[in-house]
Amino acid sequence: MVPLLRKATQGKTMQALVAKSGKQVVVMLSPKPIPPARRKMLAEQLGGGTIKYYPGTCGLEAGAMTFALNAEVTGLAKLIKIALLQQTGLRINKVQCRGDDGDDHDGD
């Protein structure tokens, strides 16, 4: 995960899958499309409960790590920032999320 996150911070676009259960978030990155079977791995990390999945892409836009997800993203940027720190130990200063319509809905 760390090498993929570093590539994304250097400007390479990565496929992303974000899983959310309550206030807990887990992020998966891949250079290729992520198959739905990988959702089981994220569910195990979250420990069950009602889980929502947000597929999309991740890359550097205007100096900020931007997650373009296929869903409403209000309040998700802060949770993604915390998840990336917990999963990789890397602190990403600026994280933004935008939804289907392309408008920035959430920024940290």
C-alpha positions in Angstrom: 0.0 0.0 0.0 2.8 2.4 0.8 4.5 2.3 -2.7 1.1 2.7 -4.3 0.3 5.7 -2.1 3.7 7.3 -3.0 3.0 6.8 -6.7 -0.4 8.5 -6.3 1.3 11.5 -4.5 3.7 11.8 -7.4 0.8 12.2 -9.8 -0.1 8.7 -11.0 -3.8 7.9 -11.0 -4.7 4.8 -9.0 -7.9 2.9 -8.6 -9.4 3.2 -5.1 -11.9 1.3 -3.1 -13.0 2.9 0.2 -15.0 1.0 2.7 -16.9 2.7 5.5 -18.6 1.3 8.6 -19.8 4.1 11.0 -16.8 6.4 11.5 -14.3 3.7 10.6 -12.8 3.8 7.0 -10.4 1.5 5.2 -8.8 2.3 1.8 -7.5 0.0 -0.9 -5.4 1.2 -3.9 -4.4 -0.6 -7.1 -3.0 0.4 -10.4 -5.6 -1.9 -12.1 -9.4 -2.0 -11.5 -10.2 -3.6 -8.1 -12.5 -6.6 -8.4 -15.6 -6.8 -6.2 -14.2 -9.9 -4.5 -11.6 -7.7 -2.7 -14.4 -6.2 -0.7 -14.2 -9.2 1.7 -10.7 -8.1 2.7 -11.9 -4.6 3.6 -14.9 -6.0 5.5 -12.6 -8.2 7.6 -10.5 -5.1 8.5 -13.6 -3.2 9.6 -14.8 -6.1 11.7 -18.3 -6.3 10.3 -21.4 -4.1 10.7 -23.1 -2.3 7.9 -20.4 -1.5 5.3 -20.7 0.9 2.4 -18.3 0.7 -0.5 -17.1 3.6 -2.6 -15.2 2.7 -5.8 -13.4 5.4 -7.7 -9.9 6.8 -8.5 -7.3 8.5 -6.5 -4.6 11.0 -7.7 -2.9 14.3 -7.2 -5.0 17.3 -8.3 -3.9 20.9 -7.6 -1.5 19.8 -4.8 -4.1 17.7 -3.0 -4.7 13.9 -2.9 -8.1 13.7 -4.5 -10.5 10.8 -4.4 -13.1 10.8 -7.2 -15.7 8.4 -5.8 -19.0 7.1 -7.3 -21.1 8.3 -4.4 -22.0 11.2 -2.1 -18.8 12.1 -0.2 -19.7 14.6 2.4 -17.5 14.2 5.5 -15.4 11.4 4.0 -12.1 13.3 3.4 -11.2 13.6 7.0 -11.9 9.9 7.6 -9.8 8.9 4.6 -6.9 11.0 5.8 -7.0 9.2 9.2 -7.3 5.8 7.5 -4.3 6.4 5.3 -2.2 7.4 8.3 -3.3 4.3 10.3 -2.8 1.9 7.3 0.6 3.3 6.0 2.1 5.6 8.6 2.3 8.3 5.9 0.7 11.6 6.7 -1.0 13.2 3.7 -1.5 16.9 4.3 -4.3 17.6 1.9 -7.1 15.1 1.1 -10.1 16.0 -1.0 -13.1 13.9 -2.2 -15.5 14.5 -5.0 -18.6 12.7 -6.1 -20.2 11.6 -9.4 -21.0 15.1 -10.5 -17.4 16.3 -10.3 -18.0 19.0 -7.8 -15.8 19.1 -4.7 -18.0 18.2 -1.8 -15.4 17.6 0.8 -11.9 18.8 1.5 -9.6 18.6 4.5 
